[in-house]
Amino acid sequence: MTAEPRDVAVAYFDAWRSKRFDDLRMLLSDGTFSYSGPLAEIDNADECRDTLARLGGVMTGLVVERSFVSDADVVTFFTVHTSVAPPNKVANWLHVEDGRITSIRAVYDAREMASI
């Protein structure tokens, strides 16, 4: 797969927003993969997909505010809306290699999300 990092990020957020978690999983690297955020440290793509699918169960919206691309990195600022917590603003850094996401770093206020 040889997609541009921007295109991979757009596809990732589109799949997440529409709760197509199998499509989202296809964008994550089968090899080296990591997720780092306030509520989890994950080292495999399947677990990341499952975690996002659980969030998808209460997610009522995902609004991308702005994305910035630098070589293989895409930083996106977005807001997650859920049925169980106030809207949460997130800064998300994706690293893309060979058209697949190899790492995700997320920064957000986890206080309201900890119960999800």
C-alpha positions as CSV (number, residue, x, y, z in Angstrom):
1,M,0.0,0.0,0.0
2,T,1.5,3.3,-1.0
3,A,-0.8,6.1,0.1
4,E,0.2,9.5,1.1
5,P,0.1,10.2,4.9
6,R,-2.6,12.8,4.5
7,D,-4.8,10.4,2.6
8,V,-4.2,7.7,5.2
9,A,-5.2,10.1,8.0
10,V,-8.3,11.2,6.2
11,A,-9.3,7.5,5.6
12,Y,-8.6,6.7,9.3
13,F,-10.9,9.5,10.6
14,D,-13.6,8.7,8.0
15,A,-13.6,5.0,9.1
16,W,-13.6,6.0,12.8
17,R,-16.4,8.6,12.3
18,S,-18.6,6.1,10.4
19,K,-17.7,3.3,12.8
20,R,-16.2,1.1,10.1
21,F,-13.6,-0.5,12.4
22,D,-12.6,-3.3,10.1
23,D,-11.7,-0.6,7.5
24,L,-9.9,1.4,10.2
25,R,-7.9,-1.8,11.1
26,M,-6.7,-2.1,7.6
27,L,-5.0,1.2,7.9
28,L,-3.0,0.1,10.9
29,S,0.4,-1.6,10.5
30,D,0.4,-5.4,10.9
31,G,4.1,-5.1,12.0
32,T,5.4,-2.6,14.4
33,F,2.5,-0.6,15.9
34,S,2.0,1.5,19.0
35,Y,-0.6,3.7,20.5
36,S,0.2,6.1,23.4
37,G,-2.5,8.1,25.2
38,P,-3.7,9.1,28.7
39,L,-5.8,6.0,29.2
40,A,-3.8,3.3,27.3
41,E,-0.4,2.2,26.0
42,I,-1.1,-0.4,23.2
43,D,1.5,-2.3,21.2
44,N,-0.7,-4.1,18.6
45,A,-3.1,-2.9,15.9
46,D,-5.9,-5.4,16.8
47,E,-6.1,-4.1,20.4
48,C,-6.2,-0.5,19.1
49,R,-9.0,-1.4,16.8
50,D,-11.0,-3.0,19.6
51,T,-10.4,-0.1,21.9
52,L,-11.7,2.4,19.3
53,A,-14.7,0.1,18.6
54,R,-15.6,0.2,22.3
55,L,-15.4,4.0,22.2
56,G,-17.5,3.9,19.0
57,G,-20.3,2.3,21.1
58,V,-20.8,5.6,22.9
59,M,-19.5,8.0,20.3
60,T,-22.1,10.3,18.8
61,G,-19.8,12.4,16.6
62,L,-16.2,13.1,15.6
63,V,-15.4,16.6,14.2
64,V,-12.0,17.2,12.7
65,E,-10.9,20.7,13.3
66,R,-7.5,20.9,11.6
67,S,-4.7,18.6,10.3
68,F,-1.1,19.4,9.7
69,V,1.3,17.2,7.6
70,S,5.0,17.0,7.9
71,D,6.6,14.2,5.8
72,A,5.3,10.9,7.3
73,D,3.5,12.5,10.2
74,V,0.0,13.9,10.4
75,V,-1.2,15.8,13.5
76,T,-4.9,16.3,13.7
77,F,-7.0,18.3,16.2
78,F,-10.5,17.0,16.6
79,T,-13.4,16.8,19.0
80,V,-15.0,13.5,20.1
81,H,-18.7,13.7,21.1
82,T,-20.1,10.8,23.2
83,S,-23.3,10.0,25.0
84,V,-21.5,9.6,28.3
85,A,-19.2,12.6,28.6
86,P,-18.9,16.2,27.4
87,P,-17.2,16.8,24.1
88,N,-13.5,16.1,24.4
89,K,-10.8,17.9,22.3
90,V,-8.0,15.7,21.1
91,A,-4.6,16.2,19.5
92,N,-3.6,13.1,17.6
93,W,-0.2,12.4,15.9
94,L,-0.2,9.6,13.3
95,H,3.1,8.3,11.9
96,V,2.6,6.6,8.5
97,E,5.1,4.2,6.8
98,D,4.4,2.4,3.5
99,G,0.8,3.6,3.6
100,R,0.0,2.2,7.0
101,I,-0.2,3.8,10.4
102,T,2.7,2.6,12.6
103,S,2.1,4.8,15.7
104,I,-0.6,7.0,17.2
105,R,0.0,9.5,20.0
106,A,-3.0,11.1,21.5
107,V,-3.3,13.9,24.0
108,Y,-6.6,14.8,25.7
109,D,-8.2,15.4,29.0
110,A,-9.0,11.9,30.2
111,R,-11.0,12.7,33.3
112,E,-14.4,12.4,31.7
113,M,-13.4,9.5,29.4
114,A,-11.9,7.2,32.1
115,S,-15.2,5.4,32.6
116,I,-15.7,4.4,28.9
